[in-house]
Amino acid sequence: MVNFDSFYMQAALDEAWKFQGLTYPNPAVGAVVVKDGKLLSIAAHQQAGAPHAEVLAIKDAYYALTKDEEILPINESLHLHNYLLKNAGELFRDATMYVTLEPCFHYGKTPPCSLLIKNLGFKRIVIAILDPNKKATGGARYLKESGLEVVVGVKEQEAKDLLEPFIRWSKSRFIFFKFAQTINGNLTAGTISNIQSREIVHQLRNKIDLLVIGGNTVRKDRPILDSRLVQGRAPDVLIYSKKTEFDAKIPLFKVPKREVFIEDSLERVKEYKFIMVEGGEGMLKATRALVDWYMIFIAPKSLEKPNYTFNKKLRFLHTQNIGDDLLIWSKNG
Amino acid sequence: MVNFDSFYMQAALDEAWKFQGLTYPNPAVGAVVVKDGKLLSIAAHQQAGAPHAEVLAIKDAYYALTKDEEILPINESLHLHNYLLKNAGELFRDATMYVTLEPCFHYGKTPPCSLLIKNLGFKRIVIAILDPNKKATGGARYLKESGLEVVVGVKEQEAKDLLEPFIRWSKSRFIFFKFAQTINGNLTAGTISNIQSREIVHQLRNKIDLLVIGGNTVRKDRPILDSRLVQGRAPDVLIYSKKTEFDAKIPLFKVPKREVFIEDSLERVKEYKFIMVEGGEGMLKATRALVDWYMIFIAPKSLEKPNYTFNKKLRFLHTQNIGDDLLIWSKNG
């Protein structure tokens, strides 16, 4: 038999994982709206400044129920709140909201999601975990006191995993190591991952504060290390290297509005909150004690000899297909 | 916006993949029942002789709607058909059936699924692909002529992938290579995969006709190659080896009701239909031209040097979490 609460929460989690890292400094959150047992929408928070997952899920559900096309071009959160409160009427009276994180309860740039959910008359809300952020918690209690049926703890561990980067960068910093390998463990045979995978890396470069890379890679690959595939900005770069001399014509040095550090230490990361490391076996070993998560792209081929080890136990958190590649998010096991 | 047909078909596909290989000689098939937009059940065909996916999905949906516990102990297909026809009344009048393969249309051990779906009054059926088996096709046309809305082709390529082993073993044979590796490509560092992964391998050993293994592995590991973890039967074994002398005390030789061949050729596979190869780099290379699919278990660790290549492009077909391991089904790319 299907456990419906778990099933819909998993759909919310899977949607949120598509935007892991891209919501910085906000958490990745997913939401699903179900009415009379009928799935209406699946949505996720996509980037800071854009509407929260709950608002997007309600927007999509409203459109699914009404086919009112006037809501479609509204992308600003406050306008969506107002439009929905004005037009949704009794539509959500019997609806259930699934959300991977407790809905916010503070007035920020928009009124809190908790208020919207209450005012639209939702009957039930299923929350994977309460918000550990003191500024944001209270939504679940408020909704319970407002008469909704509130369930907390469905897929709790999965939601904790999803939220971990946010917890870490909020408190101190989150460091993840991105690498691409063939199925048999080769890190170096030309361009390993496909264009969609590389676009995701560029989307992340557009969000991170600092990119850490090894000196050998810089000398050999002469990279730009920007976000050109997604027309984004270029992060600051820390080149981890004993030798401090580099050819100044290497493109990464010519990107405007970027700081580049060349240092024989990784101490610099302490000045940043959201840090990506890129590299091969040398950097995997050098950053072993520092890295929180590994973002591993796996290409479907075994053509060259494998070539890395870094003495690590991992825990696989989430797997996605990215075109014909696989992406595995992992933490230390 | 959610594409509901794709979403529910994917749920049916994911369920069916859990039983890939285990339904031999039948195809792996998944089914989902939705009524008034409400998901009622997700089910898959689990083994030959057991009910088809559609029947199990209708059983679960019937129970979800009625809470009639009398249906729960009924596991035999004909009894389920009869019980449902007698008791379901108008329950499925507005329901939609999603199924990864066209429902059967021939009288075998049970009346055809197409007849059950029609007689229960389903309104709509979404089918990923038509049955390529001439004996079984015709269901979609029959249902259309009976007045159902019939949609064919949702997630067609995914359903073709799911069905490929069945197509191959029906026509000639299906050969898959199972191996377990660490994330960085080590095949040999002790027991690599977890107990759940090894149980799945034993479930498959209980279904295959022939297990192919290399002589070096037999000499070194002295294996039993049975299905003891699932109390199953032991398949015939082909030991691929130039040297034909083996210690007769190696446990695999002592298993009753099994043939063991020791041969310097792989020709023997032609006498079988459903064949698993197990081994490391040597066998991957030796069977390169012969193998249809790779079943790759990936353990979340990078502790030892990687050690295989076999000059192959792959296409990843489906990924599942098996406890803390990943399982990737792949074909030649």
Contacts between the chains, C-beta under 8 A, distances in Angstrom:
chain1	res1	chain2	res2	distance
A	1	B	41	7.4
A	1	B	60	5.8
A	1	B	63	7.2
A	1	B	64	7.1
A	2	B	39	6.7
A	2	B	40	7.9
A	2	B	41	6.2
A	2	B	42	5.3
A	2	B	60	7.5
A	2	B	64	7.9
A	4	B	39	6.9
A	7	B	11	8.0
A	7	B	39	7.4
A	7	B	42	8.0
A	11	B	7	7.9
A	36	B	36	7.2
A	36	B	37	7.7
A	36	B	38	6.6
A	37	B	36	7.7
A	37	B	37	7.6
A	37	B	38	3.4
A	37	B	39	7.1
A	38	B	36	6.6
A	38	B	37	3.3
A	38	B	38	5.0
A	39	B	2	6.7
A	39	B	4	6.9
A	39	B	7	7.3
A	39	B	37	7.0
A	39	B	39	6.7
A	40	B	2	7.9
A	41	B	1	7.4
A	41	B	2	6.2
A	42	B	2	5.3
A	42	B	7	7.9
A	60	B	1	5.8
A	60	B	2	7.5
A	63	B	1	7.2
A	64	B	1	7.1
A	64	B	2	7.9
A	181	B	184	7.5
A	181	B	185	7.9
A	183	B	185	7.5
A	183	B	296	6.9
A	183	B	314	6.4
A	183	B	328	7.8
A	183	B	330	7.7
A	184	B	181	7.5
A	184	B	185	4.2
A	184	B	306	6.7
A	184	B	308	5.5
A	184	B	309	5.8
A	184	B	310	7.7
A	185	B	181	7.9
A	185	B	183	7.5
A	185	B	184	4.2
A	185	B	185	2.7
A	185	B	186	7.6
A	185	B	306	3.9
A	186	B	185	7.7
A	186	B	309	8.0
A	296	B	183	6.9
A	300	B	313	6.7
A	300	B	314	4.0
A	300	B	315	5.7
A	300	B	316	5.1
A	300	B	330	6.4
A	300	B	333	5.4
A	301	B	312	6.7
A	301	B	313	4.8
A	301	B	314	6.2
A	301	B	333	6.9
A	302	B	308	7.3
A	302	B	309	5.7
A	302	B	310	5.4
A	302	B	311	7.0
A	302	B	312	4.9
A	302	B	314	7.2
A	303	B	309	7.3
A	303	B	311	5.8
A	303	B	312	7.2
A	303	B	313	7.2
A	304	B	309	6.5
A	305	B	309	5.2
A	306	B	184	6.7
A	306	B	185	3.8
A	306	B	306	3.4
A	306	B	307	7.1
A	306	B	308	6.9
A	306	B	309	6.8
A	307	B	306	7.1
A	308	B	184	5.5
A	308	B	302	7.3
A	308	B	306	6.9
A	309	B	184	5.8
A	309	B	186	7.9
A	309	B	302	5.7
A	309	B	303	7.3
A	309	B	304	6.6
A	309	B	305	5.2
A	309	B	306	6.8
A	310	B	184	7.7
A	310	B	302	5.4
A	311	B	302	7.0
A	311	B	303	5.8
A	312	B	301	6.7
A	312	B	302	4.9
A	312	B	303	7.2
A	313	B	300	6.7
A	313	B	301	4.8
A	313	B	303	7.2
A	314	B	183	6.4
A	314	B	300	4.0
A	314	B	301	6.1
A	314	B	302	7.2
A	315	B	300	5.8
A	315	B	324	6.4
A	316	B	300	5.1
A	316	B	321	7.1
A	316	B	324	6.6
A	316	B	326	5.8
A	319	B	319	5.2
A	319	B	321	7.4
A	319	B	326	6.3
A	321	B	316	7.1
A	321	B	319	7.3
A	324	B	315	6.4
A	324	B	316	6.6
A	324	B	333	7.6
A	326	B	316	5.8
A	326	B	319	6.2
A	326	B	328	7.0
A	328	B	183	7.8
A	328	B	326	7.0
A	330	B	183	7.7
A	330	B	300	6.5
A	333	B	300	5.4
A	333	B	301	7.0
A	333	B	324	7.5
